[in-house]
Amino acid sequence: MDNLTNLTIEEIHGALAKREASAEEIARAHIDRIRTDDPRVRSYLSTCEEKALEQARAVDRQIAAGEPLRPLSGVPVAVKDVILTRGLRTTCASKILENYMAPYDATAVQRLESAGAVILGKTNCDEFAMGSSTENSGFYPTHNPHDLTRVPGGSSGGSAAAVAANLATVSLGSDTGGSIRQPAAFCGVVGMMGTYGRVSRYGLVAFASSLDHIGPFGRSVRDVARTMKVIAGRDALDSTSADISVDDYEKSLDGNVRGVKVGVPNEYFEGLNPDIRANVEKGIKLLEKLGCKIVPIRLPHTEYAIGCYYIICTAEASSNLARYDGVRYGFRAAEFSGLRDMYRKTRDQGFGPEVKRRIMLGTYVLSSGYYDAYYLKAQKVRTLIARDFVEAFDDVDVIVTPTSPIPPFKLNEKLDDPLQMYLADIYTVTASLAGIPGISVPCGKLPGEPPLPVGMQIFARYFDESRLLQVADAFEKAGGFSVS
Ligand code: GLN
C-alpha cells in the first residue's frame, strides 16, 4: 500500500487482516511523516518512537498467532499532554511541569492500550488547557495544517492538527469549554465530548474539575465512535464517572435519520461570520433533506454563558493549580530566600501569563465579599443554562449550531486581547456548563485561498451519545463534510 497515514481504523484493520501492511509498517509510516511534516505543524511536544514500534510489533505477533483484532489494534494514536502517560513526559505545555513523569497512566490511556492502540506521542496544547489557540503553550504554538499562518484552535490544537495532518489516525484531547470541538472545527476534523461522567477523568490533569472531559478526535465519525466506545464507561478511580452502560456506538451509525427532530437555536446564529453561518445553514438543509424535522428553538440564557463559564472555570482552576508549589511536582525556582519566596518565585517563573490571569481571577471571585456576587451567582446561572437544554430536549432529539463564530485566526492576532479570545468560545461553553454531549463535524470550507474549514456542532440529551453520533455519521455519509 502506498499511503499508510491517511487510513481509517476500518481500513487499517482491513490492511492488517489481509496482510497488506503490518502494524509496524503503519507505525513507521507515521513516525516518518512526523519527522518530515511536524517541524512545520508542531503538533507534538514529544514522541515515543521505540515504545510505539514495540506496541506495533506486539500487535503483529498477535495477528501472526491468529488472535482476533481488538478495537484499536495497530491504530496510531496521539495523546494531549494534559493526560498522564507512565514513562512518558506529561508537561501540560507548562514550564512548571517541564520534566514531569507521571507514575501511572490515565484510565483513558490504559483503555486505549488494552484495545491495541499504538501511542505515538504527546501533543501540544494551551498551558493547562487554558486557551483557544494553542498559542498559550509554554513551549511553542501549533500551526493549522490548512494554513500554517493560522492557529489550529485550542486548547487541544496539537491533537486536532495531528489528525488533520495525518500524523495520527485518532487522538485524545480534553474539553472544558470547547477545547476539543473548537480545534476540530478549525482543523476540519471530527471532535467529540461525551456527557460529563461518560469518560473517566482519572489521570487528566485538573483544570476545572466540574467541566473537564477527555474525548477523541478522528477524520471520520466512525473512528471517533470506535475510540469513544473504548474510553467510555464507569471507572472506580473517578467517582464522577457514570455507572451507566456504554452503547455499541457503531451500531447506531445506520444513516437513517428520518424523523429525527433537530432543534436550531436562534441565539447561535447572530453576530457570527456570515460565511460560517451560510455553511451551517446549508448543513441544516442537508439534514432536512435526509428526513430530519427542523424545529426552531430558544435557549434564552445563552448570552450569560461566557461570563458564567469564565467565573466557574477560573475559580476551580485557582484551587486545582495550588498544588504546583515547587515541592510536589517538577520545577522549582533556582534562587529564593525562605519558603514563601520559593513558592512565589516558582509560580512566577513556572506559569505563563494566561494561567496567572486565571488564578488571579479565580482567587478574586472566590474571595470573601465577592463569592456571593460572582461565584454563587455563576452557579445559579449555570443551572439556568442547563435547564434551557433540558426543556429544549423535551421537543427535539438533537440541537445543531455552528461550533465557532469565527474562522481560524492568524497566529498572534488575538494574543494581546484575552477577551476576544474568550468570546471565541461562545457556542461551546454552554454544553460544557450543562454537561450534555457535543460533537463538531466538518461542514464545508470558507471561500478564499487557502479554503479554511468550518465546523458544525451537534448536541444531544444526557448520555445520548448514540443519537449524536448517528446524526453526525448520517451527515458525513450524505456528503455534509464537503457542503458549501
Ligand atoms: N477556550 C476555553 C478556555 O480557555 C476552553 C478551554 C478548554 O476547553 N480546555 O478556557
Residues whose N, C-alpha, C, O or C-beta is under 5 A from the ligand:
A	BS01	LIG	A129 M130 G131 S132 G154 S155 S174 D175 T176 G177 G178 S179 D425
